[in-house]
Amino acid sequence: MDGFDDDLLQRVFHDWAAAEPPGSGGALGKRKHVPADGENECQLTDVHKRWRMRQKLKAKDLADELQAKQMMHDALQAENMVLLRKVKVLESVLTMRENKLRQLSLEKAQQQQQQQQQQGESETQGQSPLQPESCPVHQPIMQPHRIAQHQLGKQQQEQQFSLAGGEQALLPDPPAYGKELSLQNIPPVAMWDQRWMRRMKQVTPTEWRRLWLEFMRESSMFALGAEAHGYGSVAYDQLTQVVQTYFGILDQITLMTPAVYYDSLYVNIATGCPEIPPVRHWEAVAKAVAQVADAPPSRPCPAIFEEDETQKDAREVPHKQKVQECLAALELFDDRMSSVLQERAQLATSIQSYLHQDRHSTPKHAAAGDSLMAGVPLANWAAMLAANVDAEQNAHNCMSDYLCARVLSPLQLVRAVAASYPFIPDVTAIVRSVKNW
């Protein structure tokens, strides 16, 4: 078109394109400032930078939140694994306790049956149906040889004990108090009668340490052959038998008289003097046990625990799994001991407060009845302290029984005993050293 200027047409078209569309809130044809090409690029660059900055901040916040969620998930997963291991330990301990109660019930029933049988045989040998021994009128009629026969039969029945095969065996008399004991002369726990039970309850800490030293020497000798020939060999079976018999005797004595163990725990067996071993001693013991090749776990104390079906078919337990089981038992022990120690501290505070109050409030010339009544709370607190000590011993026994019966193999148990010399193995100290690995 000849009558129009090209520059003017371009400006008009540009202004029309920059105008707001209808319905946008502005008047059609309203002029707006249109930036130049360089200014528009700068504004777009600034907007893009701000958008990228916001996206980076948002991505950082999301990453932090995701990391926090991941840490929480890992913590919950670890806590779940710990709880599962604790449940496994509790189930194993509960199974062992149930087997122990079942075994004690069977032994009690057998003893009652044996006593009734002995009583019936004694009555049959010592009296006739027409001349009862319980009647004093007929006692002079009994002939002297019948009385001697009755006394001899009664003494023989007291010495007879029923074996697993139904045979009768005469147990030797236990050594007198003060005479030296030997594991080779002590019958297995299942064969103990009332005489041996009474004698084993009289074992002193010195005698118990001497028996422990004998067990260490005998088992260490068999352990060399078992380690050389491996699991399933005759040497390994001999070691298992020695551990089952001798360790069962020592553990049964400890159950009847816990003082023999706790009085020997931090005593040097070689010198007989109290001594606290350093921490590195138990670390060396733990490393010595870890070096033993894993074998299917067995039950080293048949006199204490009854073997179940799951243990008969046990396979090889990996080393890491054994470490996790040890740590789970330690965590469970710490949980139980925290409540025990807290209760003990509260009892000690209450007793101190009562003694302080009683010392300052009781008159000098108190009546005899008041002094007797004042001892009642002390007697109650003494009973509570005794129960608290029993709870501590129970927690320790549960942990040691679980490790010895369910985790450690006989060879590992003997290695721990030998490596702990000249001290008695402290189970908690050994497991705590494993925790620091």
C-alpha positions, 0 to 999 in steps of 0.5 A: 500500500503506497499511502501507508508507512511501513514503520507506522503499520508495524507499531500499530500491529505491535500495539494491537497484539499487546492489548488485553483480550476481552474479558480480562478485566482491562479495556480493549486497546489499553496500551501497556508498556512493552519492554524491548528485546534485551529488557524482556530477556533479563526479566525472563532470566530473573524469573527463571532464577527465582523459580529455580531457587524455589525449586532447589529450596523445596527439593532440599526440604523434601530431601531433609524430610525424606532423610528424617523419615529414613532415619526413623524407619531404620531406628524402628526397624532396628528396635523391631529386630531387638524386640524380636531377639528379646522375644526369642530369648524369652521364649527359649528361657520359658521353654527351658523353665517349663522343661525344668518344671516338668522334669522336677514334677516327674522326679517328685512323682518318682520319689513319692512312688519310690517312697510308697514302694519302700514303705510298703516293702518295709511293712511287708518285711517287718510285720504280718497281717495278723500281727501289725507292727504299729500295735504295741501289744503285738510288738513283743510277739515279733521274732528277733530275726524278723526285726533284724530283717526289717532293719536290713531291708530298710537300710537297703531301700534307702541306698537304692535309687531307680535308674533310667533303665529300671535297674537298681544300683547302690550309691556309695555314701557321700564323703563326710563334711570336710573330706575332699570332693571330686567330680569323678566320685560324684554320681550324675545329678539324676541319681542323687538321693537325699544323702547326696542332696544334703551333702551337695548343699553343704559344699563350700565356695572353696570346694566348689572352686576346686571342683570347677578347676577339675572340670576345666582340666578334664574338659580342656583335655577332651577339647583338644581332641574334639577341636582336632577331629571336628563335630560328629567325631568320637572325641567330640561326643566324649567332650559333650558327655563330659560337659553334660555330666560335670557341668550339670553337677556344678550347675546343680550345686550352684542352683541349690547354693548360689553363694558358692558361685557369687563368692567365687566370681571374682576370686583368683583360683590359683591364689584364692585371693579376691581379685577383679580382672581387667576388661581386656581379660574378658575381651580376650575370652570373647575373642577366644570363643569367637575363634572356635568353629561353629557347631550345632548347639547342644544342651550341656546340662541335661540335669537342668533342661529337657531337650526339645524337638527343635534342639534335636534338629538344630543346624549350624548357627552362623557366627553373626546370629550367635553374636546377635543372640548374645546381645539380645540376652544382654539387653534383656538382662539390662532391662531387668536389672534396671528395675531391680537396681531402681527398686533396691535404691528405693528400699535403701532410701526408705530404710535410711529414712526410717532409721533416721526418724526412729533414732530421733523420735524414739524415747530413751526409755521405750517400752518393750512392746514398742521396741518389738513393734518397731522391728516389724518394718525392718523385717518387711524391708529385709524380706523385700531386699531378699526378694530383690537379691533373688530377682537379680540372681534369677536374671543372671541365671536366665542369661547364663542358662540361655547362653550355655544351653542355647547359644554356645556349643560344648567346645565353645563353652569349654574354650570360655572356661579355659580362657577365663582361668584363673577366674570364673567366667563372668557371662555379663562381662564377656557379652559386654566385650562382644558389644564393643566389637 
